[in-house]
Amino acid sequence: MQAKHLTEKDIAHFKKQLLEMREEAETSTESADNQEDELASVTINNHPADLGTEQFEQERDASLEYMRQENLQEIDLALQKIEEGTYGLSEKSGKPIPKERLEALPTARMLVEEASDAE
């Protein structure tokens, strides 16, 4: 039951866009991992005042990693929906998601008004 408002060309466009987003997200994850490895290999005697900064940075990095993983999951779900033929349909109502919304947010899972109701 592919969204009728999306042509095969539209689907191919969004799939390409999602694959590019996935590659970019994976690259940023690898880059962050490399930076963490570099920082871990440097041993410095920290001044006690620096410990709070270090803890803050670790918590920030953990939050960023969580957001990256969540983003990857959303991208994978959208790609799965393309394969299943349900991409572009709201999970809540089954109504077509406008192309403009999908252009702005290719991982959109519902209509704007449904998403704001869910929050």
C-alpha positions in Angstrom: 0.0 0.0 0.0 2.5 2.6 -1.2 1.4 6.2 -0.6 -0.4 7.1 -3.8 0.7 10.8 -3.7 4.3 9.6 -4.1 5.6 8.5 -7.5 8.4 5.9 -8.0 10.7 8.9 -8.7 9.7 10.5 -5.4 10.4 7.3 -3.5 13.8 6.9 -5.2 14.6 10.5 -4.3 13.7 10.0 -0.6 15.5 6.7 -0.4 18.7 8.4 -1.8 18.3 11.2 0.7 17.8 8.8 3.6 20.8 6.7 2.6 22.9 9.9 2.4 21.6 11.0 5.9 22.5 7.5 7.2 26.0 7.7 5.8 26.5 11.2 7.3 25.2 10.0 10.7 27.5 7.0 10.7 30.5 9.2 9.7 29.8 11.6 12.5 29.6 8.6 15.0 32.9 7.3 13.7 34.5 10.8 14.0 33.2 11.1 17.6 34.6 7.7 18.4 38.0 8.6 17.0 38.1 11.9 19.0 37.2 9.9 22.2 40.0 7.5 21.5 42.5 10.3 21.0 41.4 12.0 24.3 41.6 8.7 26.2 45.2 8.1 25.1 46.3 11.4 26.5 47.1 11.3 30.2 47.1 14.6 32.0 47.1 15.3 35.7 43.9 17.3 36.1 43.4 20.1 38.5 40.4 19.4 40.7 38.5 22.2 39.1 38.9 20.5 35.7 37.1 17.4 36.9 33.7 19.1 36.7 34.4 20.2 33.1 35.5 16.7 32.2 32.3 15.2 33.7 30.2 17.8 31.8 31.9 16.9 28.5 31.4 13.2 29.1 27.7 13.7 29.8 27.4 15.9 26.7 29.1 13.4 24.6 26.9 10.6 25.9 23.8 12.8 25.1 25.1 13.5 21.6 25.8 9.8 21.0 22.2 8.9 22.1 20.8 11.5 19.7 23.0 10.1 16.9 21.7 6.6 17.6 18.1 7.7 17.7 18.6 9.5 14.4 20.0 6.3 12.8 17.0 4.4 14.1 14.6 6.9 12.6 16.4 6.7 9.2 16.4 2.9 9.3 12.7 2.9 10.1 12.0 5.2 7.1 14.1 2.9 4.8 12.2 -0.1 6.1 8.9 1.6 5.3 10.1 2.2 1.8 10.8 -1.5 1.4 7.4 -2.4 2.9 5.6 0.2 0.7 4.3 2.3 3.6 6.6 5.2 3.4 4.8 8.6 3.3 1.8 7.4 5.2 1.1 8.6 8.7 1.5 6.0 11.4 -1.3 7.5 13.3 -4.0 8.1 10.7 -2.7 6.3 7.6 -3.2 9.6 5.7 -0.6 10.7 3.2 2.2 12.9 4.6 2.6 15.9 2.2 5.8 15.8 0.1 6.8 19.2 1.5 7.0 17.7 5.0 8.9 14.7 3.7 11.4 17.1 2.0 11.9 18.9 5.2 12.0 15.8 7.4 12.4 12.6 5.4 12.0 10.5 8.5 8.5 12.0 9.3 6.2 9.4 10.7 3.0 11.5 10.9 1.3 14.6 9.8 2.4 17.9 11.4 -0.9 18.3 13.3 -0.7 14.7 14.5 2.9 15.1 15.7 2.0 18.3 17.7 -0.9 16.4 19.3 1.5 13.6 20.3 3.9 16.0 22.1 
